[in-house]
Amino acid sequence: MSLALTLASRNLFYDRLRFIATLVGIVFSVILVMIQMGLFLGFGHMVSTMIDHASTDLWVVPRGAKCFEDSPLLDLKMRDRIAAVSGVTATIPLVIGFSDWRLESGEVTPVFIVGTDLRDGALQPWNVVGGNVQALSERGAVAVDRSYFDRLGVTGVGSTAEIRGHHVRVVAITDGIRSFATTPYVFVDLKSARSYTGTLNDRASNLLVRLNPAADREKVLQAVRAQAGDAEVLTPDEFRSRSRSFWLFGTGAGAALFAGALLGVIVGTVIVAQTLYSSTKDHLSEFATLRAMGSSNRYIYNVIIYQALLNAVIGFAIAAGLGAVVVQITAKSALPIVITPWLMAALAVLTVVMCVASAIGAIVRVVRIDPATVFMR
């Protein structure tokens, strides 16, 4: 094993230009797959960001609602029935919807209103970097993300504008609460949300239900569903899964990203296979010499496989470093790239499989060498 590994490393590093070309092919393919899958995961995280940050146990949504932004209205008559269920500690109305933000310059841009009763703390701004969230209870108070300052004509706390004819003032600034659809989220209190979206007092977009930690969750869930009438009662995981499924697959966006990742695997495998095959072909005389000296096929196979594994390890290490840089660069972008530990592990395995699979073609070529050719040179 050590002799095969030594020969593989020497053979690999002998022609440095070819070695660099091989690494470029591996790094290119891994980075391509990493970025495509990172975009896929980043998109999935963004479409469920509001669900992820809601501190409740159940969501009551209109039947057929596909995602958080899909906002048909619920009749709040069911609220009292759900609140009376044993094990339920709070039922909090949520009002969401699109509205118009008018800058001081007169320009109008669409915004997405998110409003709940701040005293319940079910869904309120997070990553606050300026101002005071509690001030949202004041009339006309709003919270916006600083990544949308230019779009909204905002310079900081105290900036003013109009929403649907109502004068508003920025009292809190967040960092990193971005919408995948690029429409800025604007946090307000429940009463203001009704005014800005035209929602009647007996209607709400969703109900957020909080349970007693000591209650039997499954039993309470069934009881709440029995009182919800035509509405659907979903756990956060169910609603998160539904939202991601709709945006990632129902709209075709996720399929496009996944197709890009698959293309990266195919292109990368072809590049690596061609490079490894060319490298092996250039050393056919050396392999013929090994066979003429009595080396077993297994030994030669090990040499080629070790070459592929060395390429995989070095190439993946470089790609992982570049991937970390890309993650940092895109962290504040409209669609950040998300790379999780399991994705890195999967990419490591993929790189090894890709390189070893590419080496198979080279092995087939070496097996067909006639050892006698070494005496004919």
Secondary structure, DSSP 8 states (H G I E B T S, - for coil): -HHHHHHHHHHHHHSHHHHHHHHHHHHHHHHHHHHHHHHHHHHHHHHTHHHHT---SEEEE-TT--STT----EETHHHHHHHTSTTEEEEEEEEEEEEEEE-TTS-EEEEEEEEE-TTTTSS---SEEEE-GGGGGSTTEEEEEGGGHHHHT--STT-EEEETTEEEEEEEEESS---TTS--EEEEEHHHHHHHHT--TTEESEEEEEE-TTS-HHHHHHHHHHHSTTSEEE-HHHHHHHHHHIIIIISSHHHHHHHHHHHHHHHHHHHHHHHHHHHHHHTHHHHHHHHHTT--HHHHHHHHHHHHHHHHHHHHHHHHHHHHHHHHHHTTSSS-----HHHHHHHHHHHHHHHHHHHHHHHHHHHT--GGGGGG-
